[in-house]
Each structure stands twice: as C-alpha cells, then as structure tokens.
Amino acid sequence: MNSAIILAGGSGLRMKENIPKQFIEINNKMILEYSVEEFIKNKNIDEVIIVCHEKWFTIIKNKFNNKAKIIRGDKTRSLSSYQGLINCNNKCKKVLIHDGARPLVTQKIINDNIFNLNQYEAVVPVINNSDSLINSDTMQYLDRNSIKKIQTPQGFQYQLILNAYSEFVNLISDTRDLFKDDLSLLLNYSTNLNYLFYNGNQSNFKITNKKDINKFNFLLKC
C-alpha cells in the first residue's frame, strides 16, 4: 500500500498575509487543493493524508470529505511529518511526503517516486542549479554541477522513515525544527542509506512569497 502525506500545517510567515499561503485561493481554488487533487487521482496512491493547520482543520475536512484523511499538524514541520506517518494505514509500505505549498506537482514526479522505491530506501526529486555559486565566507566558488535543488514529494520505505521519526521524537528536548526536510532527518538516522535523486520539474516550485504567487498565476494560464 502506498500513502501520500501532504503537509499543510505551516503558518506561512514569509508571505506576510493574514492566512497561511497554502490556503490562499487562486482561480477559486486553494493552493493546497492543486497538489491534493493530483495525489487523489493518481492510481498508484492508495491513501492521501493531509496534515492541516489547526484553524483550517474543519474547512479542509469538509472540502475533502471521504477523499482524504485530515489530521491536525504539530508545532514544527518535523513533528507534523511524524503525525502524518503514525496515521498511515498499517499496511503502508511506501510513503510520499509533499509540501502543500508546491501546487504544480506532476503525475510523472509521483509515479517516478513510487517506481524508484522498488529499488531504493529513499527517493527525492531534484533540479539542477544554473547559477554560479560562491561561499561568501571563504570566497570560494562551488561546483554547481554537484549542487542540486531539492523538491518534494520525498519518497521512503515506510518502516524506515517511521523508525527514524520515532527515534527523533523520543530524543528531542524542545520544539525547534532541527531538520530542513524529511531526507535530512533520515540521513541523521541512517549512516548507510540507499537513496536516489531523480529528475524533478522546474514548475514544481514551492510558493513562499508574492512573486511566487504571480509566477503560479502565470503558469496556470499557459
């Protein structure tokens, strides 16, 4: 069984709006809805779990009634991921974790993720970096060919990522978000991870500010 967890518990402070970015409406549809619908219609996904901001829980539960499982988010991204994981069906073998603020995820990215998990413990879509990169402290240029931009969904063998999060939750002594994403937490847990970076898509970007909203609007019209 394959599960998809969509994280929508963030407050979106960088957007500087009254509502979290994932709930902003574009063309009469919440940003969150675009990605949720892609996962719901994917034939390789057996269940969709939305980890939702507390204030929007009832609204999202009513909107996706009988189509997705809605649970409340926690204090940090990592803890919200953990809530999603422990709410997966007990038959789950593969799990994908996606940012609700990445509305243009494609069917190909989802399918490639599921397929690659047949051989790997963790699979992550990435895109190349086209800009020159410099370490501003050392003034040394970095090899941009070895630098990748990480996207979601990040896919994992379910039991492995669940074990990693369970250990993390048992060890933390505060509520700081110590890890940037799910892969970074797993790398801290596993020293010999069998992982794959596969080709993502430039359109699968994360909305973080008003410029991204304008970009999303433009791409919807194309």
C-alpha positions as CSV (number, residue, x, y, z in Angstrom):
1,M,0.0,0.0,0.0
2,N,1.3,3.5,-0.9
3,S,0.4,6.5,1.1
4,A,0.9,10.2,0.4
5,I,1.3,12.8,3.2
6,I,0.7,16.4,2.3
7,L,1.9,18.9,4.8
8,A,-0.3,22.0,5.2
9,G,0.3,22.9,8.9
10,G,2.6,25.9,8.4
11,S,1.8,29.5,9.2
12,G,3.4,30.9,6.1
13,L,5.0,33.9,7.9
14,R,7.3,34.8,4.9
15,M,4.2,35.5,2.8
16,K,3.1,38.3,5.3
17,E,-0.6,37.5,4.7
18,N,-3.4,37.1,7.1
19,I,-3.8,33.4,6.1
20,P,-1.2,30.7,5.5
21,K,-0.1,30.5,1.9
22,Q,-1.4,27.0,1.3
23,F,-5.0,28.3,1.9
24,I,-4.8,31.3,-0.4
25,E,-7.3,31.0,-3.3
26,I,-6.1,31.2,-6.9
27,N,-8.8,30.8,-9.5
28,N,-11.3,29.9,-6.9
29,K,-9.2,27.1,-5.6
30,M,-6.9,26.9,-2.6
31,I,-3.2,26.5,-3.4
32,L,-3.3,23.3,-1.3
33,E,-6.1,21.8,-3.5
34,Y,-4.0,21.7,-6.6
35,S,-1.5,19.2,-5.2
36,V,-4.0,17.3,-3.2
37,E,-6.1,16.6,-6.3
38,E,-3.1,15.3,-8.1
39,F,-2.4,12.7,-5.4
40,I,-6.0,11.7,-5.1
41,K,-6.3,10.9,-8.8
42,N,-3.0,9.1,-9.0
43,K,-3.6,5.4,-9.5
44,N,-0.5,4.4,-7.5
45,I,-1.6,6.2,-4.4
46,D,-3.9,4.3,-2.1
47,E,-4.5,7.0,0.6
48,V,-3.9,10.7,1.0
49,I,-3.3,12.2,4.4
50,I,-3.4,16.0,4.8
51,V,-1.7,17.3,7.9
52,C,-3.6,20.6,8.4
53,H,-3.2,23.8,10.3
54,E,-5.4,23.8,13.4
55,K,-7.5,26.8,12.4
56,W,-8.3,25.3,9.0
57,F,-9.0,21.8,10.1
58,T,-12.8,21.8,9.8
59,I,-12.7,23.6,6.4
60,I,-10.3,21.2,4.9
61,K,-12.1,18.2,6.4
62,N,-15.3,19.3,4.8
63,K,-13.7,20.0,1.5
64,F,-12.1,16.6,1.1
65,N,-14.7,14.6,2.9
66,N,-14.2,10.8,2.1
67,K,-11.4,11.6,-0.3
68,A,-8.5,12.1,2.2
69,K,-7.7,11.7,5.9
70,I,-7.4,15.0,7.6
71,I,-5.3,15.3,10.8
72,R,-4.0,18.2,12.8
73,G,-0.5,19.5,12.4
74,D,2.0,19.9,15.2
75,K,4.4,22.6,16.4
76,T,7.1,22.0,13.7
77,R,7.4,20.6,10.2
78,S,9.2,17.5,11.5
79,L,6.6,16.8,14.2
80,S,3.8,17.3,11.6
81,S,5.5,14.8,9.3
82,Y,5.6,12.4,12.3
83,Q,1.8,12.9,12.8
84,G,1.3,12.0,9.2
85,L,3.4,8.9,9.4
86,I,1.7,7.5,12.5
87,N,-1.7,8.0,10.9
88,C,-0.8,6.0,7.7
89,N,-2.6,2.7,7.1
90,N,-1.0,-0.2,8.9
91,K,-0.5,-1.9,5.5
92,C,1.6,1.0,4.2
93,K,4.9,0.0,2.5
94,K,5.8,3.2,0.6
95,V,5.1,6.8,1.7
96,L,5.5,10.1,-0.1
97,I,5.7,13.3,1.9
98,H,4.9,16.5,0.0
99,D,4.8,20.3,0.7
100,G,1.2,21.6,0.4
101,A,2.7,24.8,-1.0
102,R,4.0,23.0,-4.1
103,P,0.8,23.1,-6.2
104,L,2.2,22.0,-9.5
105,V,3.4,18.5,-8.7
106,T,3.0,16.3,-11.8
107,Q,1.8,12.7,-12.2
108,K,5.2,11.8,-13.6
109,I,7.0,13.0,-10.5
110,I,4.6,11.0,-8.3
111,N,4.9,7.9,-10.5
112,D,8.7,8.1,-10.8
113,N,8.8,8.3,-7.0
114,I,6.8,5.2,-6.4
115,F,8.6,3.2,-9.1
116,N,12.1,4.1,-7.8
117,L,11.1,3.0,-4.3
118,N,11.2,-0.5,-5.7
119,Q,15.0,-0.3,-5.6
120,Y,15.8,2.4,-3.1
121,E,15.0,3.2,0.5
122,A,14.6,7.0,-0.2
123,V,14.0,8.8,-3.4
124,V,13.9,12.6,-3.9
125,P,13.2,14.8,-7.0
126,V,15.9,17.4,-7.6
127,I,16.6,20.0,-10.3
128,N,20.0,21.4,-11.4
129,N,21.3,24.8,-10.4
130,S,22.1,27.1,-13.3
131,D,23.6,30.0,-11.3
132,S,27.2,30.4,-10.2
133,L,27.6,29.7,-6.5
134,I,30.1,31.1,-4.0
135,N,30.8,30.6,-0.3
136,S,30.6,34.2,0.9
137,D,32.8,33.3,4.0
138,T,35.7,31.7,2.1
139,M,35.0,33.4,-1.3
140,Q,35.5,30.1,-2.9
141,Y,33.3,29.1,-5.9
142,L,31.3,25.9,-5.6
143,D,30.9,23.3,-8.3
144,R,27.3,24.0,-9.4
145,N,27.1,20.6,-11.1
146,S,27.2,18.9,-7.7
147,I,24.7,21.3,-6.1
148,K,21.0,20.3,-6.5
149,K,17.8,22.0,-5.5
150,I,15.7,19.5,-3.5
151,Q,11.9,19.2,-4.2
152,T,9.1,17.1,-2.8
153,P,7.4,14.6,-2.7
154,Q,10.2,12.8,-1.0
155,G,9.5,9.1,-1.0
156,F,10.6,6.5,1.6
157,Q,10.2,2.9,2.6
158,Y,7.6,3.4,5.2
159,Q,9.0,1.5,8.1
160,L,12.4,3.1,7.7
161,I,11.2,6.7,7.8
162,L,8.8,5.8,10.7
163,N,11.6,4.4,12.7
164,A,13.7,7.5,12.1
165,Y,11.0,9.8,13.2
166,S,10.1,7.7,16.2
167,E,13.7,7.9,17.4
168,F,13.8,11.7,16.7
169,V,10.6,12.3,18.7
170,N,12.0,10.3,21.7
171,L,15.2,12.3,21.7
172,I,14.1,15.9,21.3
173,S,14.0,18.1,24.3
174,D,12.5,21.2,22.7
175,T,10.2,22.1,19.8
176,R,12.8,23.6,17.5
177,D,12.7,22.3,13.9
178,L,16.2,20.8,13.7
179,F,15.9,19.4,10.1
180,K,15.1,21.1,6.8
181,D,13.1,18.2,5.4
182,D,12.4,14.5,5.8
183,L,15.5,13.4,3.9
184,S,17.8,15.4,6.2
185,L,16.2,13.8,9.3
186,L,16.6,10.3,7.8
187,L,20.3,10.9,6.9
188,N,20.9,11.8,10.5
189,Y,19.3,8.4,11.5
190,S,20.8,6.2,8.8
191,T,24.5,6.2,8.0
192,N,24.2,3.8,5.1
193,L,21.1,5.0,3.2
194,N,20.3,3.6,-0.2
195,Y,18.9,6.7,-1.8
196,L,18.3,8.1,-5.3
197,F,18.0,11.7,-6.6
198,Y,15.8,11.7,-9.7
199,N,14.8,14.5,-12.2
200,G,12.2,16.8,-10.8
201,N,10.5,19.7,-12.6
202,Q,11.1,23.4,-12.7
203,S,7.3,24.0,-12.3
204,N,7.2,22.0,-9.1
205,F,8.4,25.0,-7.1
206,K,7.4,26.0,-3.5
207,I,5.4,29.1,-3.0
208,T,6.9,31.3,-0.3
209,N,6.3,34.9,-1.3
210,K,4.1,37.1,-3.5
211,K,6.4,36.8,-6.5
212,D,5.8,33.0,-6.4
213,I,2.0,33.7,-6.4
214,N,2.4,35.7,-9.6
215,K,4.5,33.0,-11.1
216,F,1.9,30.4,-10.3
217,N,-0.8,32.5,-11.8
218,F,1.2,32.9,-15.0
219,L,1.9,29.1,-15.3
220,L,-1.8,28.4,-14.8
221,K,-2.6,30.5,-17.8
222,C,0.0,28.8,-20.1
